[in-house]
Amino acid sequence: SFMDHIVHSLDSDSAVADTAENIPSRALSSSRRRDLSRRSKPLPDGKKKKVGVNPWGQPIRGVKSYSTIVGTLTRNHIPINYKKFTKVLDEFIHIVKIEHKLTFNLRHAANFSILRHINNTWKRYKSRLNKKYIKGKDPANVKATPPLFVPKEVWVEFVDMCNSDAFQAQSKKNTENRNKVKAPCTTGRTSMAVVHHNLAVERNVPDEDVGRADVFIKAHSKPDKTYQCPEIIEKL
């Protein structure tokens, strides 16, 4: 499960020093095929960017820069030819976390939140590649021209995976499930933790004083502040 993967990663982290020199050689050999100029760069004099977190260790301040670096590192170091995030080798995840910590002070950030952010970024990246390059196109032509920063052998496997019967069936099911949602979230890529914190700031109260129902209403309201599905809101 995702939570088991988080616990395993957390346990493994204790044996990995927080330095770039300790990046596993096997994993690094794969990433060398990509553009290493896109790696995160530490600030001068050993300084690190601060990331504000809520009482549960979820990032709520400095999130934009934090997310940008997570996206870059995830695209650089986590191969796309895994079907599930729980199958990704820990060494790839370690690289992302190690390089991330070179730039950001993540001392108070919860491990589950960091991993979930990496997971969500990775899934969005794979979805974007599928929609832009693979869906509805001839597989042979697609395989011949991998996108920038994606190794050829990884790309070929990913194209085959996206064109498999199992993937197509799951994709169809996911589309049907999305169409059944009466009140989709309107916050885009803004996390619920940030929505929660912003509500607390607006009301000038601690984060703990904002209820889950309030967060749900905020996250499912239209830009004009009207509710998408009033009958659902009334039941909260």
C-alpha positions in Angstrom: 0.0 0.0 0.0 1.0 3.7 -0.3 1.3 4.0 3.5 3.5 0.9 3.7 5.7 2.4 1.0 5.9 5.6 3.1 7.0 3.7 6.2 9.6 1.7 4.3 11.0 4.8 2.8 11.1 6.5 6.1 13.0 3.6 7.7 15.4 3.5 4.8 16.1 7.2 5.0 17.8 6.7 8.3 20.7 4.9 6.5 21.0 7.6 3.9 23.1 10.7 4.7 21.7 14.0 3.6 24.4 14.7 1.0 24.6 14.4 -2.8 27.7 12.2 -2.5 25.5 9.4 -1.1 23.2 9.1 -4.1 23.2 5.4 -5.1 25.4 4.8 -8.1 22.9 2.5 -9.8 20.2 5.1 -9.7 22.5 7.9 -10.6 23.7 6.1 -13.8 20.1 6.2 -15.0 19.7 9.9 -14.3 23.0 10.8 -16.0 21.2 10.2 -19.3 19.0 13.2 -18.5 19.9 16.8 -18.4 21.7 17.2 -15.0 21.6 21.0 -15.4 18.0 20.8 -14.3 18.9 19.5 -10.9 18.2 21.7 -7.9 21.0 23.9 -6.8 21.9 24.6 -3.2 21.8 28.2 -2.0 25.1 30.0 -1.2 26.8 29.5 2.2 24.8 26.4 2.9 21.6 28.4 3.3 18.2 26.7 2.7 14.8 28.0 1.7 12.2 27.8 4.4 9.0 25.9 3.9 6.2 26.7 6.4 4.1 23.7 7.5 0.9 23.3 9.4 0.5 21.4 12.7 0.4 18.1 10.7 3.7 18.8 8.8 2.1 19.6 5.5 3.6 22.5 3.5 1.5 25.7 3.5 4.0 28.5 2.9 6.7 28.7 0.2 4.8 26.0 -1.6 5.2 27.3 -5.2 9.0 27.1 -5.1 8.8 23.9 -3.2 6.5 22.3 -5.8 8.5 23.5 -8.7 11.7 21.8 -7.4 9.7 18.6 -6.6 8.4 18.6 -10.2 11.9 19.0 -11.7 13.5 16.4 -9.5 10.7 13.9 -10.0 10.9 14.3 -13.8 14.7 13.9 -13.6 15.0 10.9 -11.4 11.9 8.8 -11.2 11.4 6.6 -14.3 7.9 6.7 -15.9 7.8 3.0 -16.8 6.5 1.9 -13.4 2.8 1.1 -13.2 2.4 2.3 -9.6 4.3 4.6 -7.3 4.5 1.8 -4.7 6.6 -0.2 -7.2 9.2 2.6 -7.7 12.6 1.6 -6.2 13.4 3.4 -3.0 16.8 4.6 -4.4 15.1 6.8 -7.0 12.9 8.4 -4.3 15.9 8.9 -2.1 17.6 10.9 -4.9 14.6 13.2 -5.1 14.4 13.7 -1.3 18.2 14.2 -0.9 18.5 16.8 -3.6 15.3 18.5 -2.3 16.8 18.8 1.1 19.9 20.5 -0.4 17.7 23.5 -1.2 14.9 23.4 1.3 14.8 23.1 5.1 12.3 20.2 5.4 13.1 19.4 9.1 9.4 19.9 10.1 7.8 18.6 7.0 6.1 15.2 7.4 7.5 12.4 5.4 4.1 11.2 4.2 3.4 14.7 2.9 6.7 14.8 0.9 6.1 11.4 -0.6 2.5 12.2 -1.5 3.7 15.3 -3.3 6.2 13.3 -5.2 3.6 10.7 -6.0 1.0 13.2 -7.3 3.7 15.1 -9.4 4.8 11.8 -10.9 1.3 10.8 -11.8 0.5 14.2 -13.4 3.7 14.0 -15.4 2.9 10.5 -16.8 -0.7 11.6 -17.6 0.6 14.7 -19.4 3.0 12.6 -21.5 0.3 10.2 -22.4 -2.2 12.8 -23.5 0.4 14.9 -25.4 2.4 12.2 -27.2 0.7 8.8 -27.0 -3.1 8.9 -26.9 -4.7 8.3 -30.4 -1.3 8.1 -32.2 0.6 5.3 -33.9 2.7 3.5 -31.3 5.6 2.8 -33.7 6.0 6.5 -34.5 5.6 7.6 -30.9 8.4 5.2 -29.8 10.8 6.5 -32.4 10.8 10.0 -30.9 11.0 10.1 -27.1 10.4 13.4 -25.3 13.3 15.4 -24.0 14.9 14.0 -20.8 13.2 10.6 -21.2 15.6 7.7 -22.0 14.6 5.7 -25.1 14.3 2.3 -23.4 12.1 3.8 -20.7 9.9 5.6 -23.2 9.4 2.4 -25.3 8.2 0.6 -22.1 6.0 3.5 -21.2 4.3 3.6 -24.6 3.6 -0.1 -24.5 2.2 0.3 -21.0 -0.1 3.1 -22.0 -1.4 1.1 -25.0 -2.0 -2.1 -23.0 -5.5 -3.5 -22.6 -5.2 -3.2 -18.8 -4.2 0.4 -19.0 -7.0 1.3 -21.5 -9.6 -0.5 -19.3 -8.5 1.4 -16.2 -8.4 4.7 -18.1 -11.9 4.2 -19.3 -13.1 3.3 -15.7 -11.3 6.4 -14.3 -13.0 8.7 -16.9 -16.4 7.2 -16.1 -15.8 7.7 -12.3 -14.8 11.4 -12.9 -17.9 12.0 -14.9 -20.0 10.8 -12.0 -18.6 13.4 -9.6 -21.3 16.0 -8.9 -19.1 18.6 -7.3 -15.5 18.4 -8.6 -12.7 20.2 -6.7 -12.1 23.7 -8.0 -8.7 24.4 -6.4 -6.6 23.0 -9.2 -3.2 22.0 -8.0 -3.6 23.9 -4.7 -3.4 21.4 -1.9 -6.2 21.0 0.7 -3.6 21.9 3.3 -3.0 25.3 1.7 -6.8 25.8 1.3 -7.2 25.0 4.9 -4.4 27.4 6.0 -5.7 30.2 3.8 -9.1 29.9 5.4 -7.5 30.2 8.8 -5.6 33.3 7.8 -8.8 34.9 6.4 -10.6 34.2 9.7 -7.6 35.1 11.9 -7.8 31.8 13.7 -5.4 28.8 14.2 -5.5 26.1 11.5 -6.9 23.7 14.1 -10.0 25.8 14.4 -11.0 25.4 10.7 -13.3 22.4 10.3 -13.2 19.9 7.4 -16.7 20.9 6.2 -15.4 24.5 5.8 -12.5 23.3 3.7 -14.7 21.1 1.6 -17.1 24.0 0.9 -14.2 26.3 0.0 -12.6 23.7 -2.3 -15.8 23.0 -4.1 -17.1 26.5 -4.7 -17.0 28.4 -8.0 -14.9 31.5 -8.5 -18.0 33.6 -7.9 -18.3 31.9 -4.5 -21.5 30.0 -5.4 -21.8 26.4 -4.6 -21.6 23.8 -7.4 -24.0 21.4 -5.6 -26.0 23.2 -3.0 -27.8 20.0 -1.9 -24.5 18.5 -0.9 -23.5 21.6 1.0 -26.7 21.6 3.0 -26.0 18.1 4.3 -22.6 19.1 5.8 
